[in-house]
Amino acid sequence: MSANPNGPLHVGHGRGAAYGSSLASLLEAGGYTVHREFYVNDAGRQMDILACSVWLRYIELGGDTIRFPDNGYQGDYVHGIARELRLNDGGSLHRPAADVLGDLPLDESQGGDKEAHVDALIVRARTLLGDADYQRLFNAGLKACLTDIKDDLAGFGVTYDNWFSEKSLSTSGAVQRAIDVLKSQGHMYEQEGALWFRATTFGDEKDRVVVRENGATTYFASDIAYLLNKFDRGFERAIYVFGADHHGYVARLKAAAQGLGVDPNRLEIKLVQFAILFEGGEKQQMSTRKGKFVTLRDLREDIGKDAARFFYVMRSHDQHLDFDLDLARSQSLDNPVHYLHYTHARLCGIFRNSVDKGLGYDPALARSALAELSEPQAIDVLQRLAAWPELVEAAVENRSPHLLVNALRELASAFNGFYNEHTVLVDSGSLRCARMALAEAVRQVLRQGLDVIGVSAPERI
């Protein structure tokens, strides 16, 4: 997964996190060794805009009146970062507002260009603060946002083996190494002072700039370096989880792989469609820049981790998801995650009741008595259990955790249909053990499947 560390994760980020985490667990269930990595976009313009946004709020706290840029980050979290920074450094980064904002190009609301305005503000910040103080400002925003993201994802049940810094690709020389590899293969050329990658040679719609006329490398240069770095570290396959708005990256990354001499089939790019949050039938708006969004943490605290994780992977990642907050919040059996919790707790209750009633369970007797499970409802459950390994294999092959979700719901429904028609804890020892074995098998599959998608399997509710 990747997200710009320029603010809290919102519910749109949550679907990619839930899908990627579930996919990793699914692949492990299929026998693969999986390395989970978060690509930290800690370089580039968006992080500079965050730094300047923090700085302006910092100056406001010193008593100056600030006209905040249209293109700045306006969320409350920016105030919090500025307040903490000022508390710790005693105001050493303060500069008069007139010096900061004077003579800048007009902002969009003033009839100008918001991009030119904020770019000039970044230059002004670097000039007035100097390299060391600007980096201190930059790092304060980065550290606060990244710490929040890590804590938020941990609470969401999403963990990573490595947090990979985009900035490290430049400082370590990895970007230059990737450029050198492409040059050595004859896949780079110069035009109008810039350095270009011949992406069209490998099926991309156009060639891509790697180094601009001013000598600065592009985002794509970092993407190429990161791709090469992955395979240099010995991974056999790389799976990227991107938002659907990154569809253009598929062709260019495949082209980069071929240019680097890497089989493009070793690279998989999964595009996760948008999740739209609905409450009371109304669509909730999300904008990190404007500070108007429902955070992933808000969602977890409202409906719980289990419901959030489950609802995110209910549908295929390549389909749009309308996230019904009211349904996810409900404790009725119409809520699918509550229904699975209820079913698993019911299964656990069967075994507690058998102990309370002094009715034993003999697995050996159960195996010899499975033929007694002759009722149509029992056969339906048995067939679904028998199909489970093949279904897991299909889910792994298609990178589709939602297939497990659908199968779990159907299995739970099938067992509850059996349970409602037939008593499990009957007096007959062989029939009781056979039915308890059926219950135990369903319980195991529910627990395993829920574990893959990061959802708990409670023994009581």
C-alpha positions as CSV (number, residue, x, y, z in Angstrom):
1,M,0.0,0.0,0.0
2,S,1.0,3.6,-0.4
3,A,-0.5,6.9,0.8
4,N,0.9,10.4,1.0
5,P,1.7,11.1,4.7
6,N,0.0,14.5,4.5
7,G,-3.0,13.8,6.7
8,P,-5.1,11.2,8.4
9,L,-6.3,8.2,6.3
10,H,-9.8,8.5,5.2
11,V,-12.4,5.8,4.4
12,G,-11.2,5.8,0.8
13,H,-7.8,4.7,1.9
14,G,-9.4,2.0,4.0
15,R,-10.5,-0.2,1.1
16,G,-7.0,-0.4,-0.3
17,A,-5.6,-1.3,3.2
18,A,-8.3,-3.9,3.8
19,Y,-7.9,-5.5,0.4
20,G,-4.1,-5.5,0.5
21,S,-4.0,-7.0,4.0
22,S,-6.6,-9.6,3.2
23,L,-4.8,-10.5,-0.1
24,A,-1.5,-11.0,1.8
25,S,-3.2,-13.3,4.3
26,L,-4.9,-15.2,1.5
27,L,-1.7,-15.7,-0.3
28,E,-0.1,-17.1,2.8
29,A,-3.0,-19.4,3.3
30,G,-2.3,-20.6,-0.3
31,G,1.3,-21.4,0.6
32,Y,3.1,-18.3,-0.5
33,T,5.7,-16.4,1.5
34,V,4.6,-12.8,1.6
35,H,6.5,-9.6,2.5
36,R,4.2,-6.7,3.3
37,E,5.5,-3.2,2.4
38,F,4.2,0.3,2.7
39,Y,5.7,2.8,0.3
40,V,6.0,6.1,2.1
41,N,5.6,9.1,-0.3
42,D,7.9,11.3,1.8
43,A,9.3,13.3,-1.1
44,G,7.9,15.7,-3.6
45,R,5.5,18.6,-3.9
46,Q,2.6,17.3,-1.8
47,M,4.8,17.1,1.2
48,D,6.2,20.6,0.6
49,I,2.6,21.9,0.5
50,L,2.0,20.1,3.9
51,A,5.1,21.8,5.3
52,C,4.0,25.2,4.2
53,S,0.5,24.6,5.5
54,V,1.9,23.8,8.9
55,W,4.2,26.8,8.8
56,L,1.3,29.2,8.0
57,R,-0.7,27.9,11.0
58,Y,2.5,28.1,13.1
59,I,2.7,31.8,12.1
60,E,-1.0,32.3,13.0
61,L,-0.3,31.0,16.4
62,G,2.3,33.8,16.8
63,G,-0.5,36.4,16.4
64,D,-0.1,37.2,12.7
65,T,-3.1,37.3,10.4
66,I,-2.7,34.8,7.5
67,R,-4.6,34.4,4.3
68,F,-4.5,30.7,3.9
69,P,-3.8,29.4,0.3
70,D,-6.5,27.8,-1.7
71,N,-4.2,24.8,-2.3
72,G,-3.1,24.3,1.3
73,Y,-4.1,21.5,3.7
74,Q,-6.9,22.9,5.8
75,G,-7.7,20.0,8.3
76,D,-7.6,20.5,12.0
77,Y,-4.7,18.1,12.2
78,V,-2.5,20.8,10.6
79,H,-3.3,23.1,13.5
80,G,-2.3,20.3,15.9
81,I,1.1,19.8,14.2
82,A,1.8,23.5,14.2
83,R,0.8,23.9,17.8
84,E,3.1,21.0,18.9
85,L,6.0,22.3,16.8
86,R,5.7,25.8,18.2
87,L,5.4,24.5,21.8
88,N,8.7,22.5,21.3
89,D,10.8,25.2,19.6
90,G,9.6,28.4,21.2
91,G,8.7,30.1,17.9
92,S,12.1,29.9,16.3
93,L,10.5,29.3,12.9
94,H,8.3,32.4,13.0
95,R,8.6,34.9,10.3
96,P,6.3,38.0,9.7
97,A,3.3,37.2,7.6
98,A,4.1,40.2,5.3
99,D,7.5,38.7,4.5
100,V,6.0,35.3,3.9
101,L,3.1,36.2,1.7
102,G,4.1,39.5,0.2
103,D,4.5,39.7,-3.6
104,L,3.4,36.1,-4.1
105,P,1.5,35.4,-7.3
106,L,-2.3,35.7,-6.9
107,D,-4.2,32.7,-5.6
108,E,-7.1,31.2,-7.5
109,S,-9.7,33.0,-5.4
110,Q,-7.9,36.3,-6.1
111,G,-8.1,35.7,-9.9
112,G,-4.8,34.0,-10.2
113,D,-3.3,30.4,-10.3
114,K,-3.4,28.4,-7.1
115,E,-0.6,26.1,-8.3
116,A,1.7,29.0,-9.1
117,H,0.8,30.6,-5.7
118,V,1.6,27.6,-3.6
119,D,4.8,26.8,-5.6
120,A,6.0,30.3,-4.9
121,L,5.1,29.9,-1.3
122,I,7.3,26.7,-1.1
123,V,10.2,28.7,-2.6
124,R,9.6,31.5,-0.1
125,A,9.6,29.1,2.8
126,R,12.9,27.5,1.7
127,T,14.4,30.9,1.3
128,L,13.3,32.5,4.5
129,L,14.0,29.4,6.7
130,G,17.1,28.0,5.1
131,D,17.8,24.4,4.5
132,A,18.1,23.2,8.1
133,D,15.0,24.9,9.5
134,Y,12.9,24.1,6.4
135,Q,13.9,20.4,6.8
136,R,12.9,20.6,10.5
137,L,9.5,22.0,9.5
138,F,9.1,19.4,6.8
139,N,10.0,16.5,9.1
140,A,7.6,17.7,11.8
141,G,4.7,17.3,9.4
142,L,6.0,14.0,8.0
143,K,6.6,12.5,11.4
144,A,3.2,13.5,12.8
145,C,1.2,12.2,9.8
146,L,3.2,9.0,9.4
147,T,2.9,8.2,13.1
148,D,-0.8,8.7,12.9
149,I,-1.1,6.5,9.8
150,K,0.9,3.7,11.5
151,D,-1.2,3.8,14.6
152,D,-4.4,4.0,12.6
153,L,-3.5,1.0,10.4
154,A,-2.4,-1.0,13.5
155,G,-5.8,-0.4,15.0
156,F,-7.3,-1.6,11.7
157,G,-5.4,-4.8,11.9
158,V,-3.1,-3.9,9.1
159,T,0.7,-4.3,9.7
160,Y,3.7,-4.1,7.5
161,D,7.1,-5.8,7.5
162,N,8.7,-2.6,6.1
163,W,7.9,1.1,5.7
164,F,9.9,2.0,2.6
165,S,10.9,5.6,2.2
166,E,10.6,7.2,-1.3
167,K,13.2,9.7,-0.3
168,S,15.7,6.9,0.4
169,L,15.7,6.0,-3.3
170,S,17.4,9.3,-4.1
171,T,19.8,9.4,-1.1
172,S,20.9,5.8,-1.6
173,G,21.6,6.3,-5.3
174,A,18.9,3.9,-6.4
175,V,17.3,6.4,-8.7
176,Q,20.5,7.0,-10.5
177,R,21.2,3.3,-10.8
178,A,17.8,2.7,-12.4
179,I,18.5,5.5,-14.9
180,D,21.9,4.1,-15.6
181,V,20.4,0.6,-16.3
182,L,17.8,2.1,-18.8
183,K,20.6,4.2,-20.4
184,S,22.8,1.1,-20.9
185,Q,19.9,-0.7,-22.6
186,G,19.4,2.2,-25.0
187,H,15.9,3.1,-23.6
188,M,16.6,6.8,-22.7
189,Y,17.0,9.9,-24.8
190,E,17.4,13.6,-24.3
191,Q,14.9,16.2,-25.7
192,E,14.6,19.9,-24.9
193,G,17.0,19.5,-21.9
194,A,15.0,16.7,-20.3
195,L,15.8,12.9,-20.1
196,W,13.0,10.6,-21.4
197,F,12.3,6.9,-21.1
198,R,11.1,5.3,-24.4
199,A,8.0,3.8,-22.8
200,T,6.2,3.6,-26.1
201,T,8.7,0.9,-27.2
202,F,7.0,-1.3,-24.6
203,G,3.4,-0.4,-25.2
204,D,2.8,2.7,-23.2
205,E,0.8,5.5,-24.7
206,K,3.6,8.0,-24.6
207,D,7.3,8.3,-23.5
208,R,7.9,9.5,-20.0
209,V,10.1,12.2,-18.5
210,V,12.5,10.9,-15.9
211,V,14.7,13.9,-15.4
212,R,13.3,17.4,-16.0
213,E,15.1,20.3,-17.7
214,N,16.1,21.7,-14.3
215,G,17.8,18.4,-13.3
216,A,15.1,17.3,-10.9
217,T,13.9,13.7,-11.1
218,T,10.2,13.0,-11.6
219,Y,7.9,10.8,-9.6
220,F,8.2,8.2,-12.3
221,A,12.0,8.1,-11.8
222,S,11.3,7.0,-8.2
223,D,8.7,4.5,-9.4
224,I,11.3,2.9,-11.7
225,A,13.9,2.8,-9.0
226,Y,11.5,1.2,-6.5
227,L,10.5,-1.4,-9.0
228,L,14.2,-2.3,-9.6
229,N,14.9,-2.3,-5.9
230,K,12.2,-4.8,-5.3
231,F,13.6,-7.4,-7.7
232,D,17.2,-6.6,-6.6
233,R,16.1,-7.7,-3.1
234,G,15.2,-11.1,-4.6
235,F,11.4,-11.1,-4.7
236,E,9.9,-13.4,-7.3
237,R,6.8,-11.3,-7.8
238,A,5.6,-7.8,-6.9
239,I,2.0,-6.9,-6.3
240,Y,1.1,-3.3,-6.2
241,V,-2.3,-2.2,-4.7
242,F,-3.3,1.1,-6.2
243,G,-6.4,3.3,-6.2
244,A,-8.4,3.1,-9.4
245,D,-7.3,6.7,-10.2
246,H,-3.8,5.3,-10.8
247,H,-4.9,3.2,-13.8
248,G,-2.4,5.0,-16.0
249,Y,0.4,3.5,-13.9
250,V,-0.3,-0.1,-15.2
251,A,1.2,0.4,-18.7
252,R,4.1,2.7,-17.6
253,L,5.2,0.3,-14.8
254,K,5.0,-2.7,-17.1
255,A,7.0,-0.7,-19.7
256,A,9.6,0.2,-17.0
257,A,9.9,-3.5,-16.0
258,Q,10.6,-4.5,-19.6
259,G,13.1,-1.6,-20.0
260,L,14.9,-2.8,-16.9
261,G,15.0,-6.4,-18.2
262,V,12.4,-7.7,-15.7
263,D,9.7,-10.0,-17.0
264,P,6.5,-7.8,-16.7
265,N,4.5,-10.9,-15.8
266,R,6.3,-10.8,-12.4
267,L,4.6,-7.5,-11.8
268,E,0.9,-7.4,-10.8
269,I,-1.0,-4.2,-10.3
270,K,-4.4,-4.4,-8.6
271,L,-6.6,-1.3,-8.9
272,V,-9.0,-0.9,-6.1
273,Q,-12.2,1.0,-7.0
274,F,-13.5,3.8,-4.8
275,A,-15.6,3.2,-1.7
276,I,-18.4,5.6,-1.2
277,L,-19.7,6.1,2.3
278,F,-23.4,6.4,2.7
279,E,-25.3,7.3,5.9
280,G,-29.0,7.9,6.0
281,G,-29.1,7.4,2.3
282,E,-26.7,10.4,1.7
283,K,-23.3,10.3,0.2
284,Q,-20.5,11.5,2.5
285,Q,-17.9,13.9,0.9
286,M,-14.2,13.3,1.2
287,S,-11.3,15.8,0.5
288,T,-8.0,15.6,2.3
289,R,-7.0,19.0,1.0
290,K,-10.1,20.7,2.3
291,G,-10.1,18.8,5.5
292,K,-13.6,17.5,4.9
293,F,-13.5,13.7,5.2
294,V,-14.5,10.8,7.4
295,T,-11.3,9.3,8.7
296,L,-10.6,5.6,8.9
297,R,-10.2,6.0,12.6
298,D,-13.7,7.6,12.8
299,L,-15.1,4.7,10.9
300,R,-13.4,2.1,13.2
301,E,-14.6,3.8,16.3
302,D,-18.1,4.0,15.0
303,I,-18.8,0.6,13.6
304,G,-15.7,-1.4,14.9
305,K,-12.8,-2.9,13.1
306,D,-14.5,-6.1,12.2
307,A,-17.4,-4.5,10.4
308,A,-15.1,-2.1,8.6
309,R,-12.8,-4.8,7.4
310,F,-15.6,-7.1,6.3
311,F,-17.6,-4.5,4.4
312,Y,-14.5,-3.3,2.5
313,V,-13.9,-6.8,1.1
314,M,-17.5,-7.8,0.5
315,R,-17.3,-7.0,-3.1
316,S,-14.5,-7.5,-5.7
317,H,-11.8,-4.8,-5.4
318,D,-12.3,-3.9,-9.0
319,Q,-16.0,-2.9,-8.4
320,H,-17.3,0.3,-6.9
321,L,-18.4,-0.1,-3.3
322,D,-21.3,1.7,-1.7
323,F,-20.5,1.4,2.0
324,D,-23.8,1.4,3.9
325,L,-22.8,2.8,7.3
326,D,-26.2,2.2,8.8
327,L,-26.2,-1.5,7.9
328,A,-22.6,-1.9,9.2
329,R,-23.6,-0.3,12.4
330,S,-26.6,-2.4,13.0
331,Q,-26.7,-5.5,15.3
332,S,-29.4,-7.3,13.3
333,L,-28.9,-10.5,11.3
334,D,-29.2,-8.4,8.1
335,N,-25.7,-7.2,8.9
336,P,-23.5,-9.9,7.3
337,V,-20.6,-9.6,9.7
338,H,-22.9,-9.7,12.7
339,Y,-24.6,-12.8,11.1
340,L,-21.2,-14.6,10.8
341,H,-20.3,-13.6,14.4
342,Y,-23.7,-14.9,15.5
343,T,-23.2,-18.2,13.6
344,H,-19.7,-18.8,15.0
345,A,-20.9,-18.0,18.5
346,R,-23.7,-20.5,18.0
347,L,-21.3,-23.2,17.0
348,C,-19.1,-22.5,20.0
349,G,-22.3,-22.6,22.2
350,I,-23.1,-26.2,20.9
351,F,-19.8,-27.5,22.4
352,R,-20.3,-25.5,25.7
353,N,-23.8,-27.0,26.0
354,S,-22.5,-30.5,25.4
355,V,-20.2,-30.2,28.4
356,D,-22.9,-28.7,30.5
357,K,-25.3,-31.5,29.7
358,G,-22.6,-34.2,30.1
359,L,-22.9,-35.3,26.5
360,G,-19.6,-36.4,25.2
361,Y,-18.0,-35.9,21.8
362,D,-15.9,-38.7,20.3
363,P,-14.1,-37.7,17.1
364,A,-13.4,-41.3,16.1
365,L,-17.1,-42.3,16.5
366,A,-18.0,-39.2,14.5
367,R,-15.9,-40.2,11.6
368,S,-17.4,-43.7,11.5
369,A,-20.9,-42.2,11.7
370,L,-20.7,-39.5,9.0
371,A,-23.1,-41.6,6.8
372,E,-25.8,-40.7,9.3
373,L,-25.7,-37.1,8.0
374,S,-28.2,-37.9,5.4
375,E,-30.6,-34.9,5.7
376,P,-30.7,-32.6,2.6
377,Q,-29.6,-29.6,4.8
378,A,-26.6,-31.6,6.2
379,I,-25.6,-32.7,2.7
380,D,-25.7,-29.1,1.5
381,V,-23.4,-28.1,4.4
382,L,-21.0,-31.1,3.6
383,Q,-20.9,-30.1,-0.1
384,R,-19.9,-26.5,0.8
385,L,-17.2,-27.8,3.2
386,A,-15.9,-30.1,0.5
387,A,-15.7,-27.2,-1.9
388,W,-13.8,-24.9,0.5
389,P,-10.2,-25.9,-0.4
390,E,-10.9,-25.5,-4.1
391,L,-12.6,-22.1,-3.5
392,V,-9.5,-20.9,-1.5
393,E,-7.3,-21.9,-4.4
394,A,-9.5,-20.0,-6.8
395,A,-9.5,-16.9,-4.5
396,V,-5.7,-17.1,-4.4
397,E,-5.4,-17.5,-8.1
398,N,-7.7,-14.6,-8.8
399,R,-6.4,-12.4,-6.0
400,S,-10.0,-12.2,-4.8
401,P,-10.6,-12.3,-1.0
402,H,-14.3,-11.4,-1.6
403,L,-14.8,-15.0,-2.9
404,L,-14.2,-16.2,0.7
405,V,-16.6,-13.7,2.1
406,N,-19.4,-14.9,-0.2
407,A,-18.7,-18.5,0.6
408,L,-18.6,-17.9,4.4
409,R,-22.0,-16.2,4.2
410,E,-23.5,-19.1,2.2
411,L,-21.9,-21.7,4.5
412,A,-23.3,-20.0,7.6
413,S,-26.7,-19.8,6.1
414,A,-26.6,-23.4,5.1
415,F,-25.6,-24.5,8.6
416,N,-28.2,-22.3,10.3
417,G,-30.8,-23.9,8.0
418,F,-29.7,-27.3,9.2
419,Y,-29.6,-26.2,12.8
420,N,-33.1,-24.8,12.7
421,E,-34.5,-28.1,11.4
422,H,-32.4,-30.6,13.4
423,T,-31.2,-30.9,17.0
424,V,-27.4,-31.4,17.2
425,L,-27.2,-32.7,20.8
426,V,-29.4,-35.7,20.5
427,D,-29.3,-38.7,22.8
428,S,-27.9,-41.1,20.1
429,G,-24.2,-41.0,20.6
430,S,-23.2,-41.8,16.9
431,L,-25.7,-39.2,15.4
432,R,-24.8,-36.6,18.0
433,C,-21.0,-37.0,17.3
434,A,-21.6,-36.9,13.6
435,R,-23.6,-33.6,13.9
436,M,-21.0,-32.2,16.3
437,A,-18.3,-33.0,13.8
438,L,-20.3,-31.1,11.1
439,A,-20.6,-28.2,13.5
440,E,-16.8,-28.3,14.3
441,A,-15.9,-28.4,10.6
442,V,-18.1,-25.3,9.9
443,R,-16.6,-23.6,12.9
444,Q,-13.1,-24.2,11.7
445,V,-13.8,-22.9,8.2
446,L,-15.6,-19.8,9.5
447,R,-12.7,-19.1,11.8
448,Q,-10.1,-19.6,9.1
449,G,-11.9,-17.5,6.6
450,L,-12.6,-14.6,8.9
451,D,-9.0,-14.7,10.0
452,V,-7.9,-14.2,6.4
453,I,-10.0,-11.1,6.0
454,G,-8.9,-9.7,9.4
455,V,-12.2,-10.2,11.2
456,S,-12.5,-11.8,14.6
457,A,-14.5,-15.0,15.3
458,P,-16.1,-14.4,18.8
459,E,-17.1,-17.4,20.9
460,R,-19.9,-15.4,22.6
461,I,-22.0,-12.4,21.5
